[in-house]
């Protein structure tokens, strides 16, 4: 991670995803975006999140001879509660969660596009976005975000073990 000291970015810069810590209005069991405590604060970040959601939804997998989208497949594999559901119920829950998360994303209070943000701050979680083949890789852009990122990974590892 390069030095972020005194580097200023625009809120509209599509090369960065900017979040604040917070919570979603609804509870989400399938949509992993909704299980995060990172809430987008810029229009370009909301657009990036929506693209990511839709990309996973477009992926198709077979479960019990039925084609499901990527979110249902991931939830089915990772969440025992979802595995115990009737598959049709899980598909319907994913659709409901998708509708809710899109509605929440569309109603967020966002920063103005012309606002300037210092990379060297602790008010926001800032990730540098880089295309790697067909995948967008997000790298913490400052120490505050890196620390949060490490803590989140510890929580995930602990929940798996």
MARBA-3410 file (N, C-alpha, C, O; in Angstrom, 1 decimal):
161
0.9,-1.2,0.0,0.0,0.0,0.0,0.9,1.2,0.0,1.7,1.4,0.9 ~ 0.8,2.1,-1.0,1.6,3.3,-1.1,1.1,4.3,-0.1,0.1,4.1,0.5 ~ 1.9,5.4,0.0,1.6,6.4,0.9,0.3,7.2,0.5,0.2,7.6,-0.7 ~ -0.6,7.3,1.4,-1.9,8.0,1.1,-1.8,9.4,1.6,-2.8,10.2,1.5 ~ -0.7,9.8,2.2,-0.6,11.1,2.9,-0.9,12.2,1.9,-0.3,12.3,0.8
-1.8,13.1,2.3,-2.2,14.3,1.6,-2.8,14.0,0.2,-3.0,15.0,-0.6 ~ -3.1,12.8,-0.2,-3.7,12.5,-1.5,-5.2,12.8,-1.4,-5.8,12.3,-0.5 ~ -5.7,13.6,-2.3,-7.1,14.0,-2.4,-7.7,13.3,-3.6,-7.2,13.4,-4.7 ~ -8.9,12.8,-3.4,-9.6,12.2,-4.5,-11.0,12.9,-4.6,-11.5,13.4,-3.6 ~ -11.6,12.8,-5.8,-13.0,13.3,-5.9,-14.0,12.1,-5.5,-13.7,11.0,-5.7
-15.1,12.5,-5.0,-16.1,11.5,-4.6,-16.6,10.8,-5.9,-17.1,9.7,-5.8 ~ -16.5,11.4,-7.0,-17.0,10.8,-8.3,-15.9,9.9,-8.9,-16.2,9.3,-10.0 ~ -14.7,9.8,-8.4,-13.7,9.0,-8.9,-14.1,7.5,-9.0,-14.2,6.9,-7.9 ~ -14.2,7.0,-10.2,-14.7,5.6,-10.3,-13.6,4.6,-10.0,-13.8,3.4,-9.9 ~ -12.4,5.0,-9.7,-11.2,4.2,-9.3,-11.2,3.9,-7.9,-10.4,3.1,-7.4
-12.2,4.4,-7.1,-12.2,4.2,-5.7,-13.6,3.9,-5.2,-14.6,4.4,-5.8 ~ -13.8,2.9,-4.3,-15.0,2.6,-3.7,-14.9,3.2,-2.2,-14.0,2.9,-1.5 ~ -15.9,4.0,-1.9,-15.9,4.7,-0.6,-17.1,4.4,0.2,-18.3,4.4,-0.2 ~ -16.9,3.9,1.5,-18.0,3.5,2.4,-17.8,4.2,3.7,-16.8,4.7,4.1 ~ -18.9,4.1,4.5,-18.9,4.4,5.9,-19.4,3.2,6.6,-20.0,2.3,6.1
-19.0,3.1,7.9,-19.5,2.0,8.7,-20.9,2.3,9.1,-21.2,3.4,9.5 ~ -21.7,1.2,9.0,-23.1,1.4,9.4,-23.9,0.1,9.3,-23.3,-0.9,9.3 ~ -25.2,0.2,9.2,-26.0,-0.9,9.1,-27.1,-0.7,8.1,-27.5,0.4,7.7 ~ -27.6,-1.8,7.5,-28.7,-1.8,6.6,-30.0,-1.8,7.3,-30.1,-2.3,8.4 ~ -31.1,-1.3,6.6,-32.4,-1.3,7.2,-33.0,-2.7,7.4,-33.6,-3.0,8.4
-32.7,-3.5,6.4,-33.3,-4.9,6.4,-32.2,-5.9,6.8,-31.0,-5.6,6.8 ~ -32.7,-7.1,7.2,-31.7,-8.2,7.5,-31.6,-9.0,6.2,-32.6,-9.2,5.5 ~ -30.4,-9.5,5.9,-30.1,-10.2,4.7,-29.4,-11.5,5.1,-28.4,-11.6,5.8 ~ -29.9,-12.6,4.5,-29.3,-14.0,4.8,-28.6,-14.5,3.5,-27.7,-15.3,3.7 ~ -29.1,-14.1,2.4,-28.6,-14.6,1.1,-27.6,-13.6,0.5,-26.5,-13.9,0.1
-28.1,-12.3,0.4,-27.3,-11.3,-0.2,-26.1,-10.9,0.7,-26.3,-10.2,1.7 ~ -24.9,-11.3,0.3,-23.7,-11.0,1.1,-23.4,-9.5,1.3,-22.8,-9.1,2.3 ~ -23.8,-8.7,0.3,-23.6,-7.3,0.4,-24.3,-6.7,1.6,-23.8,-5.9,2.4 ~ -25.5,-7.3,1.9,-26.4,-6.8,3.0,-25.9,-7.4,4.3,-26.4,-7.0,5.4 ~ -24.9,-8.3,4.3,-24.4,-8.7,5.6,-23.2,-7.9,6.0,-22.6,-8.1,7.1
-22.7,-7.1,5.1,-21.6,-6.2,5.4,-22.0,-5.0,6.2,-23.2,-4.6,6.2 ~ -21.1,-4.4,7.0,-21.4,-3.2,7.7,-20.8,-2.0,6.9,-20.7,-0.9,7.5 ~ -20.4,-2.2,5.7,-19.9,-1.1,4.8,-21.0,-0.6,4.0,-21.5,-1.3,3.1 ~ -21.3,0.7,4.2,-22.4,1.3,3.5,-21.8,2.3,2.4,-21.1,3.2,2.8 ~ -22.2,2.2,1.1,-21.6,3.1,0.1,-22.0,4.6,0.4,-23.1,4.9,0.9
-21.1,5.5,0.1,-21.4,6.9,0.4,-21.2,7.8,-0.9,-21.4,9.0,-0.9 ~ -20.9,7.1,-2.0,-20.8,7.8,-3.3,-21.6,7.1,-4.4,-21.8,5.9,-4.3 ~ -22.0,7.9,-5.3,-22.8,7.4,-6.5,-22.0,6.3,-7.2,-22.5,5.3,-7.6 ~ -20.7,6.6,-7.4,-19.9,5.6,-8.2,-19.7,4.3,-7.4,-19.7,3.2,-7.9 ~ -19.7,4.4,-6.0,-19.6,3.2,-5.2,-20.9,2.4,-5.3,-20.9,1.2,-5.3
-22.0,3.1,-5.2,-23.3,2.4,-5.3,-23.4,1.7,-6.7,-23.9,0.6,-6.8 ~ -23.0,2.4,-7.8,-23.0,1.8,-9.1,-22.1,0.5,-9.1,-22.5,-0.5,-9.7 ~ -20.9,0.6,-8.5,-20.0,-0.6,-8.4,-20.7,-1.7,-7.7,-20.6,-2.9,-8.1 ~ -21.3,-1.4,-6.5,-22.0,-2.4,-5.7,-23.1,-3.1,-6.5,-23.2,-4.3,-6.5 ~ -23.9,-2.3,-7.2,-25.0,-2.8,-8.0,-24.5,-3.8,-9.1,-25.0,-4.8,-9.4
-23.4,-3.3,-9.8,-22.8,-4.2,-10.8,-22.3,-5.5,-10.3,-22.5,-6.5,-10.9 ~ -21.7,-5.4,-9.1,-21.2,-6.7,-8.4,-22.4,-7.6,-8.1,-22.3,-8.8,-8.3 ~ -23.4,-7.0,-7.6,-24.6,-7.8,-7.2,-25.2,-8.5,-8.5,-25.4,-9.7,-8.5 ~ -25.3,-7.7,-9.5,-25.9,-8.2,-10.8,-25.0,-9.3,-11.4,-25.5,-10.2,-12.0 ~ -23.7,-9.1,-11.3,-22.7,-10.1,-11.9,-22.9,-11.5,-11.2,-22.9,-12.5,-11.9
-23.1,-11.5,-9.9,-23.3,-12.7,-9.2,-24.7,-13.3,-9.5,-24.8,-14.5,-9.6 ~ -25.6,-12.4,-9.6,-27.0,-12.9,-10.0,-27.0,-13.5,-11.4,-27.8,-14.5,-11.6 ~ -26.2,-13.1,-12.3,-26.2,-13.6,-13.7,-25.6,-15.0,-13.8,-25.9,-15.8,-14.7 ~ -24.7,-15.3,-12.8,-24.1,-16.6,-12.8,-25.2,-17.7,-12.5,-26.1,-17.5,-11.7 ~ -25.1,-18.8,-13.3,-26.1,-19.9,-13.1,-25.5,-21.2,-12.6,-24.4,-21.6,-13.1
-26.2,-21.8,-11.7,-25.7,-23.1,-11.1,-26.9,-24.0,-11.0,-28.0,-23.6,-11.0 ~ -26.6,-25.3,-11.0,-27.6,-26.3,-10.9,-27.6,-26.8,-9.4,-26.6,-27.3,-8.9 ~ -28.8,-26.8,-8.8,-29.0,-27.4,-7.5,-30.3,-28.2,-7.6,-31.3,-27.7,-7.9 ~ -30.2,-29.5,-7.2,-31.3,-30.3,-7.3,-32.1,-30.2,-8.6,-33.3,-30.1,-8.7 ~ -31.3,-30.3,-9.7,-31.9,-30.2,-11.1,-32.6,-28.9,-11.4,-33.5,-28.9,-12.2
-32.3,-27.9,-10.6,-33.0,-26.6,-10.9,-31.8,-25.5,-11.0,-30.9,-25.5,-10.3 ~ -32.0,-24.6,-12.0,-31.0,-23.6,-12.2,-31.3,-22.4,-11.3,-32.4,-21.9,-11.2 ~ -30.3,-22.0,-10.5,-30.4,-20.9,-9.6,-29.3,-19.9,-9.9,-28.3,-20.2,-10.5 ~ -29.5,-18.7,-9.4,-28.4,-17.7,-9.6,-27.3,-17.8,-8.6,-27.4,-18.6,-7.6 ~ -26.2,-17.1,-8.8,-25.0,-17.2,-7.9,-25.3,-16.9,-6.5,-24.6,-17.6,-5.6
-26.1,-16.0,-6.1,-26.4,-15.7,-4.7,-27.0,-16.9,-4.0,-26.7,-17.2,-2.9 ~ -28.0,-17.5,-4.7,-28.7,-18.7,-4.1,-27.7,-19.8,-4.0,-27.6,-20.5,-2.9 ~ -26.8,-20.0,-5.0,-25.8,-21.1,-4.9,-24.8,-20.8,-3.8,-24.5,-21.8,-3.1 ~ -24.3,-19.6,-3.6,-23.4,-19.3,-2.6,-24.0,-19.5,-1.2,-23.5,-20.2,-0.3 ~ -25.3,-19.0,-1.0,-26.0,-19.2,0.2,-26.2,-20.6,0.5,-26.1,-21.1,1.7
-26.6,-21.4,-0.5,-26.8,-22.8,-0.3,-25.6,-23.6,0.1,-25.7,-24.5,0.9 ~ -24.4,-23.1,-0.4,-23.2,-23.8,0.0,-22.7,-23.3,1.3,-22.1,-24.1,2.1 ~ -22.9,-22.1,1.7,-22.2,-21.5,2.9,-23.1,-21.4,4.1,-22.7,-21.4,5.2 ~ -24.4,-21.4,3.9,-25.4,-21.1,5.0,-26.3,-22.3,5.3,-27.2,-22.6,4.5 ~ -26.0,-23.0,6.4,-26.8,-24.2,6.7,-28.3,-23.9,6.8,-29.1,-24.8,6.5
-28.7,-22.7,7.3,-30.1,-22.4,7.4,-30.8,-22.3,6.0,-31.9,-22.8,5.8 ~ -30.0,-21.8,5.0,-30.6,-21.8,3.6,-30.6,-23.2,3.1,-31.6,-23.5,2.3 ~ -29.7,-24.0,3.4,-29.6,-25.4,2.9,-30.9,-26.2,3.4,-31.3,-27.1,2.7 ~ -31.4,-25.8,4.5,-32.5,-26.5,5.1,-33.9,-26.0,4.5,-34.9,-26.7,4.6 ~ -33.8,-24.9,3.8,-35.0,-24.3,3.2,-35.4,-25.1,1.9,-34.5,-25.8,1.3
-36.6,-25.1,1.6,-37.1,-25.5,0.3,-36.4,-24.6,-0.7,-36.3,-23.4,-0.5 ~ -35.9,-25.2,-1.8,-35.1,-24.4,-2.8,-35.9,-23.3,-3.4,-35.4,-22.2,-3.6 ~ -37.2,-23.5,-3.7,-38.1,-22.4,-4.2,-38.2,-21.3,-3.2,-38.2,-20.1,-3.6 ~ -38.2,-21.6,-1.9,-38.3,-20.6,-0.8,-37.0,-19.8,-0.8,-37.0,-18.6,-0.6 ~ -35.9,-20.4,-1.0,-34.6,-19.7,-1.0,-34.5,-18.8,-2.3,-34.0,-17.7,-2.2
-35.0,-19.3,-3.4,-35.0,-18.4,-4.6,-35.9,-17.2,-4.4,-35.5,-16.1,-4.8 ~ -37.1,-17.4,-3.8,-38.0,-16.3,-3.5,-37.4,-15.3,-2.5,-37.5,-14.1,-2.6 ~ -36.7,-15.8,-1.5,-36.0,-15.0,-0.5,-34.9,-14.2,-1.1,-34.8,-13.0,-0.8 ~ -34.1,-14.8,-2.1,-33.1,-14.0,-2.8,-33.7,-12.9,-3.6,-33.2,-11.8,-3.5 ~ -34.8,-13.1,-4.2,-35.5,-12.0,-5.0,-35.9,-10.9,-4.1,-35.8,-9.7,-4.4
-36.5,-11.3,-2.9,-37.0,-10.3,-2.0,-35.8,-9.5,-1.5,-35.9,-8.2,-1.4 ~ -34.7,-10.2,-1.1,-33.5,-9.5,-0.6,-32.9,-8.6,-1.7,-32.5,-7.5,-1.4 ~ -32.9,-9.0,-2.9,-32.4,-8.2,-4.0,-33.2,-6.9,-4.2,-32.6,-5.8,-4.2 ~ -34.5,-7.1,-4.2,-35.4,-5.9,-4.3,-35.1,-4.9,-3.1,-35.0,-3.7,-3.3 ~ -35.0,-5.5,-1.9,-34.7,-4.6,-0.7,-33.4,-3.9,-0.8,-33.3,-2.7,-0.5
-32.3,-4.6,-1.2,-31.0,-4.0,-1.2,-30.9,-3.0,-2.3,-30.3,-1.9,-2.1 ~ -31.5,-3.2,-3.4,-31.5,-2.2,-4.5,-32.3,-0.9,-4.0,-31.9,0.2,-4.2 ~ -33.4,-1.1,-3.3,-34.2,0.0,-2.8,-33.4,0.7,-1.7,-33.4,2.0,-1.7 ~ -32.7,0.0,-0.9,-31.8,0.7,0.1,-30.7,1.4,-0.6,-30.4,2.6,-0.2 ~ -30.0,0.8,-1.5,-28.9,1.5,-2.2,-29.4,2.8,-2.9,-28.8,3.8,-2.9
-30.6,2.7,-3.5,-31.2,3.9,-4.2,-31.6,5.0,-3.3,-31.8,6.1,-3.7 ~ -31.8,4.7,-2.0,-32.2,5.7,-1.0,-31.2,6.2,-0.1,-31.4,6.9,0.9 ~ -29.9,5.8,-0.3,-28.8,6.2,0.6,-28.5,7.7,0.4,-28.7,8.3,-0.6 ~ -28.1,8.3,1.5,-27.7,9.7,1.5,-26.2,9.7,1.1,-25.3,9.3,1.8 ~ -26.0,10.2,-0.1,-24.6,10.2,-0.7,-23.9,11.5,-0.7,-24.5,12.6,-0.6
-22.6,11.4,-0.7,-21.8,12.7,-0.9,-22.0,13.3,-2.3,-22.3,12.5,-3.2 ~ -21.9,14.6,-2.4,-21.9,15.2,-3.7,-20.8,14.8,-4.5,-19.7,14.6,-4.0 ~ -21.0,14.6,-5.8,-19.9,14.1,-6.7,-18.7,15.0,-6.8,-17.6,14.6,-7.0 ~ -18.9,16.3,-6.5,-17.8,17.3,-6.6,-17.1,17.4,-5.3,-16.1,18.2,-5.1 ~ -17.5,16.6,-4.3,-16.8,16.7,-3.0,-15.4,16.1,-3.1,-15.2,15.1,-3.8
-14.5,16.6,-2.3,-13.1,16.1,-2.3,-12.9,15.4,-1.0,-13.4,15.7,0.1 ~ -12.1,14.3,-1.0,-11.9,13.4,0.1,-10.4,13.1,0.2,-9.8,12.7,-0.7 ~ -9.9,13.3,1.4,-8.5,13.0,1.7,-8.4,11.5,1.9,-9.2,10.9,2.6 ~ -7.5,10.8,1.2,-7.3,9.4,1.5,-6.8,9.1,2.9,-7.0,8.0,3.5 ~ -6.2,10.1,3.5,-5.6,10.0,4.8,-6.6,10.5,5.9,-6.4,11.4,6.6
-7.8,9.7,6.0,-8.8,10.1,7.0,-9.4,8.8,7.6,-9.2,7.7,7.0 ~ -10.1,8.9,8.7,-10.7,7.8,9.3,-12.2,7.8,9.3,-12.8,7.1,10.0 ~ -12.8,8.8,8.5,-14.2,8.9,8.4,-14.8,7.9,7.4,-16.0,7.4,7.6 ~ -14.0,7.4,6.5,-14.5,6.5,5.4,-13.5,5.4,5.2,-12.3,5.4,5.5 ~ -14.1,4.3,4.8,-13.3,3.1,4.3,-13.2,3.3,2.8,-14.2,3.4,2.1
-11.9,3.4,2.3,-11.7,3.7,0.9,-10.9,2.6,0.3,-9.8,2.2,0.8 ~ -11.4,2.0,-0.8,-10.7,1.0,-1.5,-10.4,1.4,-2.9,-11.2,2.1,-3.6 ~ -9.2,1.1,-3.3,-8.7,1.4,-4.7,-9.2,0.2,-5.5,-9.0,-0.9,-5.2 ~ -9.9,0.5,-6.6,-10.4,-0.5,-7.5,-9.5,-0.7,-8.7,-9.1,0.3,-9.4 ~ -9.2,-1.9,-9.0,-8.4,-2.2,-10.2,-8.9,-3.4,-10.9,-9.3,-4.4,-10.3
-9.0,-3.3,-12.2,-9.5,-4.5,-13.1,-8.3,-5.4,-13.2,-7.2,-5.1,-13.6 ~ -8.6,-6.7,-12.9,-7.6,-7.8,-13.1,-8.3,-8.8,-13.9,-9.2,-9.6,-13.4 ~ -8.0,-8.9,-15.2,-8.7,-9.8,-16.1,-10.2,-9.3,-16.2,-10.5,-8.2,-16.5 ~ -11.1,-10.1,-15.8,-12.5,-9.7,-15.8,-13.0,-9.4,-14.3,-14.2,-9.2,-14.1 ~ -12.1,-9.4,-13.4,-12.5,-9.2,-12.0,-12.0,-7.9,-11.5,-10.9,-7.5,-11.8
-12.9,-7.2,-10.7,-12.4,-6.0,-10.1,-11.9,-6.3,-8.7,-12.6,-6.9,-7.9 ~ -10.6,-5.9,-8.5,-10.0,-6.2,-7.2,-10.0,-4.9,-6.4,-9.7,-3.8,-6.9 ~ -10.4,-5.0,-5.2,-10.4,-3.8,-4.3,-9.3,-3.9,-3.2,-9.3,-4.9,-2.5 ~ -8.5,-2.9,-3.1,-7.4,-2.9,-2.2,-7.6,-1.8,-1.2,-7.8,-0.6,-1.7 ~ -7.4,-2.0,0.1,-7.5,-0.9,1.0,-6.6,0.3,0.6,-5.4,0.0,0.3
-7.1,1.5,0.6,-6.3,2.6,0.1,-5.7,3.4,1.2,-4.9,4.4,1.0 ~ -6.0,3.1,2.5,-5.3,3.8,3.6,-5.3,2.8,4.8,-5.8,1.7,4.8 ~ -4.5,3.2,5.8,-4.3,2.4,7.0,-5.6,2.1,7.7,-5.8,0.9,8.2 ~ -6.5,3.0,7.9,-7.8,2.8,8.5,-8.6,1.7,7.9,-9.1,0.8,8.5 ~ -8.6,1.8,6.5,-9.4,0.7,5.8,-8.7,-0.6,5.9,-9.3,-1.6,6.0
-7.3,-0.6,5.8,-6.6,-1.9,5.9,-6.8,-2.5,7.3,-7.0,-3.7,7.3 ~ -6.9,-1.8,8.4,-7.1,-2.3,9.7,-8.5,-2.9,9.7,-8.7,-4.0,10.3 ~ -9.5,-2.2,9.2,-10.9,-2.7,9.2,-11.0,-4.0,8.3,-11.6,-5.0,8.8 ~ -10.3,-4.0,7.2,-10.3,-5.2,6.3,-9.7,-6.4,7.0,-10.3,-7.5,6.9 ~ -8.6,-6.2,7.8,-8.0,-7.3,8.5,-9.0,-7.8,9.6,-9.1,-9.0,9.8
-9.6,-6.9,10.3,-10.6,-7.3,11.4,-11.7,-8.1,10.8,-12.1,-9.1,11.3 ~ -12.3,-7.7,9.6,-13.3,-8.4,9.0,-12.9,-9.8,8.6,-13.7,-10.8,8.7 ~ -11.7,-9.9,8.0,-11.2,-11.3,7.7,-11.0,-12.2,8.9,-11.2,-13.4,8.8 ~ -10.6,-11.6,10.0,-10.5,-12.4,11.2,-11.8,-12.9,11.6,-12.0,-14.1,12.0 ~ -12.9,-12.1,11.6,-14.2,-12.5,11.9,-14.7,-13.6,11.0,-15.3,-14.6,11.5
-14.4,-13.5,9.7,-14.8,-14.5,8.8,-14.1,-15.9,9.1,-14.7,-16.9,9.1 ~ -12.8,-15.8,9.3,-12.0,-17.0,9.6,-12.5,-17.6,10.9,-12.7,-18.9,10.9 ~ -12.8,-16.8,11.9,-13.3,-17.4,13.2,-14.7,-18.0,13.0,-15.0,-19.0,13.7 ~ -15.5,-17.4,12.2,-16.9,-18.0,12.0,-16.8,-19.3,11.2,-17.7,-20.2,11.4 ~ -15.8,-19.5,10.4,-15.6,-20.8,9.6,-15.0,-21.9,10.5,-15.4,-23.0,10.4
-14.1,-21.5,11.4,-13.5,-22.5,12.2,-14.3,-23.0,13.4,-13.9,-23.8,14.2
END
